[in-house]
Amino acid sequence: MGNKKKMVFNVLFLVLIFAGTIYGVFHGEDIGQISDILQTVNPWWLIPGVVCVVVFIWGESIIIHYMMRNLGVKVGRGTCFLFSSVGFFFSCITPSASGGQPAQIYYMKKKKIPIPVSTQVLLIVTITYKLVLVLLGLGLAIFGQSFIHTYIDDVQWVFYLGLVLNVVCVAGMVLFAFHPSLAKAFVVNGSRLLERMKFLRHKKSREEKLAASMEKYNQTADYMVGHFGMLVVVFIITLVQRFSLFAATWFVYKAFGLSGSSSWLIILMQGAIAVAVDMLPLPGGMGISEKLFMEMFLPIFGSKLLLPGMILSRGLGYYTELIISAVFTIVANFVIGRKTDETKIRDEHGAL
């Protein structure tokens, strides 16, 4: 019941933010003129933009498959792509992308992947995912002051706020991931606190399961620490994954027949927006992402093409990602669940 209420709240919140964003973007604008401009774009430039989005989703599935294989967990590449799609879909529709990993753990559990293993793997995925933003943000803050004053001077406080939040988040997750005793204390004491607050009933079996789970978590964490090379590979894949999504805006730029701004400049600008909005409690950074785009990309697209450019950029970077991940989440719901049910049926017949 609690999960249903939370889902209803998330959907209503998403609809409210979406409606507010649409109103804020199009209020007072000439819709007919925008439509006419959008019809002039070269659609062939948008195809590689869609490919960038697919690479973004696919990149995480490569990481999940790579780490699971190294941990001795056998799972197919196609299934890992479904795990990745599930994560991105629920991240897109929940504040601060908070729903992605719980949904992934749920589907991984259906494939008999131990929760401590899936938790540790997804924690590493999240750390590297945010670490790319932290390094990009710190690089711009230290070496890119001219870039900041030229393109994000009026909204740089949002950029620095996002950078600080990401640094704090990554530091906390690194401590949790590679300090097993701290993780164990947090889980055990958290369970006891919930019992004292009457949210949970005291059960000795729960304590035993938690102890067994944390032992598996400790083993996984020790393995990660002892295989630094694997973490480097994960970081490199994540770097390509994140920058592929940023590159989608450059293809939008080319679709309008524009030139004069380098691909790296546009990628860095889109990366700066990601640094700013990643930790904000808005589904997909909705609302603030559009605002920052309109502020930052005016010198790049010009006043006439700025709004159409934002529509296509967000259409690729957020809504295309949402649609693709939604489709494969539906597939995951049938494929993974059905395989689990078939396995149970075979086991029952075998027992008979």
N, C-alpha and C positions, 0 to 999 in steps of 0.2 A: 504493500500500500504506500509506504514511504517513497519507494522508487517511482511509482506512478505519479505521485504528487510532484516529485522533483522533475520528472519528465514534462508534465503539464506546465510547470513553472518555466522550465527552459524554453519550451515551444512558445509560450506567450511572451516571454522576454525577447526571444529572437524575432517574433513578428513585430513587437513594439519597436525594437531597435531598427528593424528593416524599414518599417513605415516612416519612422523619423528620419532615417537616412535618405529615403526616396524624396521626402518632402524637402529636406534641406538642400539636396542636390538640384532638384528640378524646379523648385519654387521660383517663379519669375523668369524662367528660361523659355526660349522659343523651341518647343518640342519638334515642330516641323522642320526648323532649320537644322537642329541636331540630327534628325533622321536623314535629311538630305546629305549632310556631311558624312554620316556613317556609311551611306551607300556608295561613297566615292573611294573607300579604302580598297586596297588590293588584298583580296582574301587569301592569296597564296602566301603572304607574309604571316598570316594568322595561324596557318597550319603548323609551322615549327613552334609557334607559341603554345599551341595545344600539346605538342610533343614535349615541350619543357615541363608542362604540368604533369604529364604521364611519367616522365623521368623523375619528377619530384616524389610522386607516390611510390613508384617502382624502387627508388633509391632506398627507402626505408625497408621495403621487403627484402632487398638484397642484404641489408645489415642484419635484419632479424634472422634470415636463413643462415648467414655466415656465422653469427654468434651461437645460434642453436646447434649448428653442426659441430662447432668447436667444443660445445658443452656436452656433446654426445646425445643430443635430442634429435631424432629423425623426424623431419617435417618437410613436405614438398615446397618447391619454389612458388607454385600457384597458390598454395594455402597461405604462405607468407605474404603474398600480394593481397590476399583477402584480409589477413590480419592488419596490414598496413592501411587498406581502404577503410576498414572499420574504425581504426584510430583517427584517420583524417576526417571522416564524416562526423563523428561525435565531437571532435575537436572544433570543427567548423560551426557547430550549432550550440555549443555550450560556452559560458563565460570563461575566459582565460584558458580555453581549450581543456577544461578540467575533466570532460567526460571521455576523452580519447582512450587513455590508458586503462581505466576500469573496464571499458567495453572490450578492449583487446585481451585483457586478462581473462575475462569471461569466456571469450571464444577460444582462447588458448587452453583453458581448462577443459573445454569440450573435446579438445584433441589430446587430452590426458597429459598435458604439459604441466608439471608441478608449479604451483603458484609462486613459491620462492624463486624458482628459475625464471619464470616469465616476468616477475617483478624486477629482478635484478637486470635482466636483459633490457627491459623497457626503461629502467632507470638510467642505464648507460646510454640508450638511444636519446633520451631526453637531455641528458647532460651534454652530449656532443652536439645535439641539435641547438641548444642554447649557447654552448661554448662558441660556436661559429659567430653568433650574433655578438657575444661579449668581445671577442677578439676584433671583430669588424668595428664595433662601437668604440673600443679603446684605441684602435688604430686611427679612426677619424678624429677622436678627441685629442690625441697626442700629435699626430702628424698632419691632420687635415683641417686645421683651423680656417684656412682660406676657403675650403669647400663648405664648411659649416656657415661661415659668414656670408658666402655668396648665395647658397641655396636654402639653408634652413635657419637663417638668422632670427626671423620673427617667431619661429616655433621651436627653437633649440631647447627650451626648457622641457618640452615633451620628450625630445631625444635623450637628454641627460637623465630624466626621470626613468625612462625605459631602460637605459643602460645600467643605472644603479639597481633597479629591481632585478634585472637579469643577473648581475654580478652576485647579488645576495642569494638569489635562487640557486645558481650554479654552485656557489660555495657550500650552501646547505646540503644540496644533493650529493656533492662529492664526499662530504663528511659522512653522510648517511650510507652511501654506497660502499665506501672503503674503510668504514669503522664499524665492523660487525657488532662489537659489544655495545656500541651506542645504539645501533639499530635494534638490537635485542632488548635493551633497557626501555627504549621508546615504545616498542610494541607491547611488552609485558606490562609495563607501568600504565600504558594507555588502556589496556584491557582491564586492569584492576581498578582504574579510575572510573571507567564506565560501569563496572559492577557496583562500586560505592555510590555512584549517582543513580543507581537502579535502572540504567539503560540496558544492562545485561544481567542475567542470572548467573550466579557463581556455579561453574561446572569444572570439575577436576579434569574431565576429558578435554575441555577446551584448552586448559593450560598445557596438557600433554601434547595436543596437536600444535599449539603455538611453539612449544619447545622443539618439536620435531621439525616444524617448518623453518624455524630460525637456524637450526643446525644445518639444514640444506642451504639456507641463505648464506650462512657463514662459509660453507664449502664453495659455493659459487663465487662469493666475494674474494676468497683466497685465490681461486683460479684466475679471476680477472687481474688481480694484483700481480700474479706470477706470469701473466701473458701480456705484457705491455705492448708488444708488437701488434697484437690483435686490436687493441684500443686505437693504435695509430691508424690502422687500416680503416676502422670504423669512422674515425675522424675525417680521413681523406674522402671517403664515400659521402659522408654527411656534407662536407664542403661542396662537392660537386652537386649534390642534391639541392642544397639551399640556393646556390648561385644559379642553378638551372631555372628555378622559379623566378628569381629576380630578372633573369634575361628575357622573360616573356614580354616585359614592358618595352624592351628594345625592338622586338618584332612588331609590336603595335606602332612604335615610332616609325619604323620603315614602311609599315602598311599605309601610312598617310603620305608616303613619298618624301619624307623629311630627311635632311642630312645636315651635317655640321657638328653634331654632338656624338662623341664616341660611345661605343657599346659599354665600355667600362664605367664611364660617367653615369650613364643611365642605370646600370646595375648597382653601382654604389648608392645612388639616390634611392632606389627601391629598397636596398639593404638598410639604409638609414631609417626608412619608414618602418621596416620590420623590427628594428631595434627599439623604436619608440613605442610600437603598439603591442608587441608580443606578450607582455605581462599585464596589459590592461584588461579589466573584467568585462570585455565586450566580445561577443561571438565573432570570430574572424577579424577582430579589430574593426568591426563595422562602424561606420560613422567617422571615427577619427582617422582611419586610413584614407577615406575620400577627402577629408579636410586637408590632411598633410599633402596629399598628391596635388590638390588645387593650389596650395601655397608654394610647393617646391618646384613643380614642373612648368610653371608659367614661362620661364625663360627658354624652356626646351620645346614646348608645343606651341607657344603663342596663345594669345587670348581666344582666337577663333577655334582652335583645335584642342584647347585644354580640356574642356568638359567631354567632348567625344573621346579624347585620348584616355581620360580617366575611366570612362564607361567600359571601353575595351580592355584596358589594363586590369581593372577589377573583375571584369567579366572572365578574363583568363585566370588571373591569380587567385581568385576566391570562388566565383560561382561555377566555373568549369571544374575546379577541384572538388567542389561540393557535389556537383552532379555526377561526376565520374565515381567518386568514392561512395555516393549513395547507391548507385547501380550495383557496385560490387559488394556493398554491405548487404543488399538484398540477396545477392547470390550467396554470400557467406551464410546468411540466415538459413537458407535452404540446404546448401551443400554440406556445410560443417555439421549442422544439426541433424540432417538426414543420415549422414554417415555414422554419427554417434548412435542414433536410434537403431540403425541396421546392425551395428556391432552388438548392442544390447540384445536384440532379437536372436542373433546367432549364438550369443553366450547362453541365453535361456534355453534354446533348443539343444545346445550342446550338453547343458546340465541335465536335460530330460533324457 
